[in-house]
Amino acid sequence: LGFSSRSPYLGELIKRNFPWKIEDIPVVLAAKTPPYAWTVSTKSGWKSWDDFRKAKRRIRLGVASQLSSELVIIKDLIDHGREVTTASMKTTELITSTIAGDLDIWNVVTSKTFQDPYNAGDITPLVFLSDKRDPRFPKIPTHSELGMPKHWVNFQAIRMWYAPIGTPKNITQSIERRITKLLDDPGIKDWAEKSGFVKGLMSGEAAKAAQIGAVKIIKDNWDLYKKYGG
């Protein structure tokens, strides 16, 4: 049984590097995590996404390794006539650079990586890449509320369990039931939700469909993807 974030699966859909067809790998189950937040330093002066759309200078966007969900930030800013530059950094560098003001915007899942600097008062979200508002931040709008395409939510943050190619369906279904039961255990569920590890579950097929939808967005904006760090 394999386990990873969506990134390796999405990466192989975009650039096939190994000798198997990624669509043939059974995705047993996926754990939805809290949504991506377009995050700024609390000292930055950025108060809303409209501030970014009207910015008079180039926007500095932090990226964790390879560009993916950040593409929709770039797309929106470019569509509003803004200039963008990207910097690829490790997670700890993204946090410190955002807080210090060396980066203007950082796209991060609102799990523990986000929670610690947020609770310290160092960062704050401006927009959620989500189909509905986060109850923890009821005043923060979603991307679609700001007029962006709803299907951009295909860049949702999920973690996926895989099985070997050719695994019988009765086996994958049994594993799915066991993982679901495990994550519903009170000793695990509370930690998983508070840490942002699990916000809910989705089927393997739904997880695959979301990745295919994300690839379409990338292919439709291939020039931007390559230019800014794909």
C-alpha positions as CSV (number, residue, x, y, z in Angstrom):
1,L,0.0,0.0,0.0
2,G,1.3,3.4,-1.0
3,F,0.5,6.8,0.5
4,S,1.3,10.3,-0.7
5,S,0.0,13.8,-1.4
6,R,-1.6,14.4,-4.7
7,S,1.6,15.9,-6.1
8,P,3.3,12.7,-7.3
9,Y,0.1,11.5,-9.1
10,L,-0.5,14.9,-10.6
11,G,3.2,15.2,-11.7
12,E,3.0,11.9,-13.5
13,L,-0.2,12.9,-15.3
14,I,1.7,16.0,-16.6
15,K,5.1,14.5,-17.2
16,R,5.2,10.7,-17.4
17,N,8.6,9.6,-16.0
18,F,8.0,5.9,-15.2
19,P,7.0,3.0,-17.4
20,W,3.4,2.5,-16.1
21,K,0.2,4.2,-17.0
22,I,-0.7,6.3,-13.9
23,E,-4.4,5.9,-14.5
24,D,-4.0,2.1,-14.1
25,I,-2.8,2.5,-10.5
26,P,-5.8,1.9,-8.1
27,V,-6.4,4.9,-5.8
28,V,-8.1,3.2,-2.9
29,L,-9.2,6.2,-0.9
30,A,-8.3,9.9,-0.5
31,A,-8.2,12.1,2.6
32,K,-9.4,15.7,1.9
33,T,-7.4,18.2,3.9
34,P,-8.3,21.8,4.7
35,P,-8.2,24.1,1.7
36,Y,-5.4,26.1,0.3
37,A,-5.2,29.7,1.6
38,W,-3.6,32.5,-0.3
39,T,-1.6,33.8,2.7
40,V,0.2,37.1,3.5
41,S,2.2,38.5,6.3
42,T,0.1,40.4,8.9
43,K,2.6,43.3,8.6
44,S,2.5,43.4,4.8
45,G,-0.4,45.9,4.3
46,W,-2.3,43.6,1.9
47,K,-5.9,43.6,3.1
48,S,-7.8,42.0,0.3
49,W,-7.3,40.2,-3.0
50,D,-8.4,43.4,-4.7
51,D,-5.2,45.0,-3.4
52,F,-3.2,42.4,-5.4
53,R,-5.3,42.9,-8.5
54,K,-4.6,46.7,-8.4
55,A,-0.9,46.4,-7.3
56,K,1.5,48.9,-8.8
57,R,4.5,46.6,-8.7
58,R,5.5,43.1,-9.5
59,I,4.0,40.4,-7.1
60,R,6.4,38.0,-5.5
61,L,4.9,34.5,-5.1
62,G,6.4,31.7,-3.1
63,V,6.3,28.2,-4.5
64,A,7.1,24.9,-2.8
65,S,9.2,23.1,-5.4
66,Q,7.1,22.6,-8.6
67,L,4.3,24.9,-9.6
68,S,0.8,23.5,-9.4
69,S,-2.1,25.2,-7.5
70,E,-0.1,28.4,-7.6
71,L,-0.9,28.5,-11.3
72,V,-4.4,29.9,-10.6
73,I,-3.0,32.8,-8.6
74,I,-0.7,33.6,-11.5
75,K,-3.6,33.3,-14.0
76,D,-5.8,35.7,-12.0
77,L,-3.1,38.3,-11.5
78,I,-2.0,38.1,-15.2
79,D,-5.6,38.5,-16.3
80,H,-5.8,41.7,-14.2
81,G,-2.7,43.1,-15.8
82,R,-0.3,42.4,-13.0
83,E,3.3,41.2,-13.2
84,V,4.4,38.1,-11.2
85,T,7.6,36.5,-10.2
86,T,8.0,33.2,-8.5
87,A,10.6,31.8,-6.0
88,S,10.9,28.1,-5.3
89,M,11.8,27.4,-1.6
90,K,11.5,24.9,1.1
91,T,8.5,25.1,3.4
92,T,10.5,26.7,6.3
93,E,11.9,29.3,3.9
94,L,8.4,30.0,2.5
95,I,7.2,30.7,6.1
96,T,10.1,33.0,7.1
97,S,10.2,34.8,3.8
98,T,6.5,35.5,3.9
99,I,6.7,36.8,7.4
100,A,9.7,38.9,6.6
101,G,8.1,40.5,3.6
102,D,10.5,39.0,1.0
103,L,7.5,37.2,-0.5
104,D,4.1,38.9,-1.0
105,I,1.9,35.8,-1.2
106,W,2.2,32.1,-0.2
107,N,-0.3,29.4,-1.2
108,V,-0.5,26.9,1.7
109,V,-2.8,24.2,3.0
110,T,-4.3,25.4,6.3
111,S,-3.0,22.5,8.2
112,K,-0.4,22.6,11.0
113,T,2.2,24.2,8.6
114,F,-0.2,27.2,8.4
115,Q,-1.7,27.0,11.9
116,D,1.5,27.6,13.9
117,P,2.5,30.9,12.3
118,Y,-1.1,32.0,12.1
119,N,-1.7,31.4,15.8
120,A,1.5,33.4,16.5
121,G,-0.1,36.3,14.6
122,D,2.5,36.3,11.8
123,I,0.4,35.4,8.8
124,T,-3.2,35.7,7.7
125,P,-5.3,34.3,4.8
126,L,-6.8,36.5,2.1
127,V,-8.6,33.9,-0.2
128,F,-9.5,30.2,0.1
129,L,-9.3,27.9,-2.9
130,S,-12.4,26.2,-1.9
131,D,-16.0,25.6,-2.9
132,K,-17.3,27.0,0.4
133,R,-16.0,29.3,3.2
134,D,-14.0,27.8,6.0
135,P,-16.0,28.1,9.2
136,R,-12.8,29.0,11.1
137,F,-12.5,32.1,8.9
138,P,-16.1,33.1,8.0
139,K,-15.0,36.5,6.7
140,I,-12.5,35.2,4.2
141,P,-13.9,34.7,0.7
142,T,-13.5,31.8,-1.7
143,H,-11.9,32.1,-5.1
144,S,-15.2,31.7,-6.8
145,E,-16.8,34.5,-4.8
146,L,-14.2,36.8,-6.3
147,G,-15.2,35.8,-9.8
148,M,-12.7,33.1,-10.5
149,P,-13.8,29.8,-12.2
150,K,-15.3,27.3,-9.8
151,H,-13.5,24.4,-11.4
152,W,-10.2,25.7,-10.1
153,V,-11.1,23.9,-6.9
154,N,-9.8,20.8,-8.7
155,F,-6.5,21.9,-7.2
156,Q,-7.7,20.8,-3.8
157,A,-5.3,19.4,-1.3
158,I,-5.8,15.7,-0.8
159,R,-3.7,12.7,0.3
160,M,-4.1,9.4,-1.5
161,W,-3.7,5.7,-0.8
162,Y,-2.6,3.5,-3.7
163,A,-2.6,-0.2,-4.4
164,P,-0.5,-2.2,-6.9
165,I,-1.8,-2.4,-10.5
166,G,-4.1,-5.3,-10.9
167,T,-5.1,-5.5,-7.2
168,P,-8.6,-7.2,-7.2
169,K,-11.4,-4.8,-6.4
170,N,-12.6,-6.8,-3.4
171,I,-9.2,-6.2,-1.8
172,T,-9.1,-2.5,-2.5
173,Q,-12.7,-2.2,-1.1
174,S,-11.6,-4.1,2.0
175,I,-8.7,-1.7,2.5
176,E,-11.0,1.3,2.0
177,R,-13.3,0.1,4.7
178,R,-10.4,-0.6,7.1
179,I,-8.8,2.9,6.6
180,T,-12.2,4.6,6.9
181,K,-12.9,2.7,10.2
182,L,-9.4,3.6,11.5
183,L,-9.8,7.3,10.8
184,D,-13.1,7.2,12.6
185,D,-11.4,6.0,15.8
186,P,-11.8,8.7,18.5
187,G,-8.1,8.3,19.4
188,I,-7.1,9.2,15.9
189,K,-10.0,11.3,14.5
190,D,-9.5,14.3,16.9
191,W,-5.8,14.5,16.2
192,A,-6.3,14.1,12.4
193,E,-8.8,16.9,12.3
194,K,-7.0,19.4,14.6
195,S,-3.7,18.9,12.7
196,G,-5.3,19.3,9.4
197,F,-4.4,15.8,8.3
198,V,-8.0,14.8,7.4
199,K,-10.9,17.1,6.7
200,G,-13.0,14.3,5.2
201,L,-12.7,11.4,2.9
202,M,-13.4,11.0,-0.9
203,S,-13.4,8.0,-3.1
204,G,-10.4,7.0,-5.2
205,E,-12.3,7.7,-8.4
206,A,-13.3,11.1,-7.2
207,A,-9.7,11.9,-6.3
208,K,-8.5,10.7,-9.8
209,A,-11.1,12.9,-11.4
210,A,-9.9,16.0,-9.5
211,Q,-6.4,15.4,-10.7
212,I,-7.5,15.0,-14.3
213,G,-9.4,18.3,-13.9
214,A,-6.3,20.0,-12.5
215,V,-4.2,18.7,-15.5
216,K,-6.7,20.3,-17.9
217,I,-6.3,23.6,-16.2
218,I,-2.5,23.3,-16.5
219,K,-2.7,22.2,-20.2
220,D,-5.1,25.1,-20.9
221,N,-2.4,27.5,-19.4
222,W,0.7,25.7,-20.5
223,D,2.7,28.8,-21.4
224,L,2.2,30.2,-17.9
225,Y,2.9,26.9,-16.3
226,K,6.3,26.6,-18.0
227,K,7.2,30.2,-17.6
228,Y,6.6,30.4,-13.9
229,G,8.2,27.1,-12.7
230,G,6.4,24.1,-14.1
